[in-house]
Amino acid sequence: MEMHRVRYFLAVADTLNFTRAAEQCHVSQPALTRAIQQLEEELGGLLLRRERKLTHLTDFGRLLEPHLRRLSADAEAAKTTAKRFLSLSQAQIRLGVMCTVGPAGFMGFLAGFHSANPGCEITLLEGVPKRLSAMLTDGELDVAVMAQPQLFNERFDVLPLYRERFCIGFPTGHQLEQRKRVRVVDVAGETYLRRINCEYRDFLADHLREHGLETSVGFESEREDWIQMMVAAGFGVCFLPEFSPTIPGVCTQPVTDPEVAREVSLVSMSGRRFSPAVLTFIRAIRAHNWSSRAAA
């Protein structure tokens, strides 16, 4: 069904005058008349009756008028929604963020993006890399910010954003506080507090074993805040990403000899077609100066 034919019919229904309806629709009267006749042929009955200078709706026209008005309204609503979407107004971006990514520096990028694109609505979904990868594959996420020790699946496009070292977190007053850098061997004999959601958890444990270090796991938790509270209370030490926010009472020093680091990347499905909003987001995050991340 051609929407301009419906619009012409509704204009005549409102004005009950073909001449005024044609003027309102910015078409010639013969063109308007022909379009309405084609609509009547499509629907199978007369919608309007013209008697000399009088025009009125037939019973069939009155029956279909509310349906055609809803159809016209829905079409206009669809066009408005499409226009907003394509113009980045009320456009949705579903962003996955690895739960161990520190928010402080990343918020600077998001603030700048929102200022430049106020119509984009970003939904942040947190998770571990395995869950975020599954959500990307299933189309539940547009893009995700994450890291993992092994290579990403070849189905993904991976854009490196910044490099982040791992640090040892320890309580204020601990002997490690006097050192500018902490060697891996310096954590020998310490009680290790394990962050379950850390994507490098097993990697770090294997790293310690490779250097002949035995650590006693005192506690483990999915809650980053609980682990840090236990560190501050003197229960033990933990590994933390360099840019993680820390609570009062927790100090950090980068791990060295050897250094342990991760590469945080923007990950998306290879070959997937993105909305204008998501493409704008990807361009912005690609252009952002992540080298100043540590100072953020």
Secondary structure by P-SEA (a helix, b strand, c coil): ccaaaaaaaaaaaacccaaaaaaaacccaaaaaaaaaaaaaaaccccccccccbbbbcaaaaaaaaaaaaaaaaaaaaaaaaaaaaacccbbbbbbbcccccaaaaaaaaaaaaaacccbbbbbbbbcaaaaaaaaaacccccccccccccccccbbbbbcbbbbbbbbbcccccccccccccccccccccccccccccaaaaaaaaaaaacbbbbbccccccaaaaaaaaaaccbbbbbcccccccccbbbbbbccbbbbbbbbbcccccccccaaaaaaaaaaaaccccccccc
